[in-house]
Amino acid sequence: MKTNKIKTVFWNCFSKGDTMFVLSNLSKLRLERAEPALQQLFNEVAKKFDCSIICSHRGEAEQEKAYKNHKSKLQFPHSKHNSLPSKAVDVLPFPVDWKDTGRMRELAVVVLETAKELNIKIRWGGDWDMDGDTNDNKFNDLAHYELV
């Protein structure tokens, strides 16, 4: 992942003060079901990058559906999405396009930088071992962020 190039493009755009973003009401409702640290993080991220909260807490039926559809590797109750408040959120750039992995990676740079600034320890599903190498994943979940 070429984070320096992405960071430069992002910060150059943001530093001009062109746009401030806000979460939609639906995203806010979803985020309310997450741990306070995730709420703080993504409320801050949303000011910098237009994004949508796709999911936070998942009940048993929703988790089993995600597992059966190969969108999760974990069955209920073993996902960080299964606690309430949730220890994980799925977030995508707005407008939502599950195929736009480039924008998902741009969002990840912003999320990881903001988490570092706020001293919130998270893991991203695009780099599960958080070693900076996004090519060694066996399962990519670019929308997924979880507390460590």
N, C-alpha and C positions, 0 to 999 in steps of 0.2 A: 504494500500500500504506500503510495507516494504522499505521505501525510503533509510534508512541508509544502508541496505545490498546492494541495487542496486547502491547507490552512491559509496560505498567502492569498489565494483567490477569494476565500470566504472573508477573511479579515479586511481585505481591501474593499470589498463590497460593503461590509457592515460598518466599517469605520467612517464611511461617507455619510452615515446617518440616513440613508435613503429610505429604509423601511424598518418598522417595528411590527412584529407579528403578535397575535394572540391566539390562544387555543379556542376552538369552537366549544359551544356548550356541551356537546356530546363528549368531546375529548376531556373536558373538565370533569364531567360526571364519571367517566372511566378512571381518570387519574385519582379521584377522591377515594377509590377503593385500594389504592397503593400505599405503601409505607410513607410516612412523612418525608423521609430523605429523598425518595423518588419524586414525590410531589414538588419538593423544593427544586430539585434538579431540573425536572422537565418544565416547570413554570419558568425557570430562568432560560433554558434552551429555547423555549417557544418565543422568547423575545428576540432571539437571534436568528432563528431558522424556522420557516413555516412548516409545521409538522402536525400530525394527527396521532392521538393515542388510540391505538386499535384495540388494545386489550390490557387489562391488569388482572384482576381476580378471575379465576375460572373455577366453577363448581365441578362436581364429578362428571356429569354428563358432557359438559363442554370439553373437559380435559380428555376424556375417553374418545370423543370425536376427533380431537386434534391428534391423538395418538394413532387412531385407526387410519386417519388420512395422511399419516407420515409427516405431520407438521410439528410433532413433538416426539422426542425419544422416550419420554417418561409417562407412565400411567399415573392416575390419581392414587394417592395424594402426594406423590413424590416431586412434582414440579413446584418451582418457586412461585408460580402463578396460583397455586392451590391454597395458600394461606390467606387469611383475611385479617389485616390488610395484606395485600399482595407484596411479595418481595421481588416481583418482576413485572415489567411492562413490555408491550410490543408497540413500537412507534415507527411511523413511516413519514417521509417527506410528503407535504401537501402540494399538489393534488396526489392522491394515493395511486401509485403504479407499482405493483408487486414485481414487475420486470425491470424496473429502473434501478439496477444495483449500483450504478455510479452515484446517483443522488443518495442512496442509502449509505454509501461509504462516506460521502460528504457530511451527512448528518452525524455519522458516528464520530468523525473528527471533532465536530462541535460538542457532542455529548461528552466525549472523553476529556476534552479540554475543560469544559465547564465543570465536570465532576471533580477534576483535579483542583480547579480553583476553589471549589466549595468543600474540598476534602471529603468527598463521598466516594467510597470504594465500590466500583461496579465492574461487571464483566459484560462484554458485548458478544453476542452470538456469531459475529463475524470473525472473532479471534478468541476462542474459548480459553486458551491458555495464556492469553494476554502477553504474548511474547513479541508482538509487532509483526508477525508473519501470518498473513491472512490466507496463505496457500496450504497450511498444514491441517486445516479443519477436516474432520470426517463428516460433519453435519453443519451446514451453514444455515444460520437463522439470523439474517442481517437486520431484522426488525427487533430483535430481542435484547433487552438490557436487564440485568439483575444485580441486586445487592450482593456483595461478597462478605 
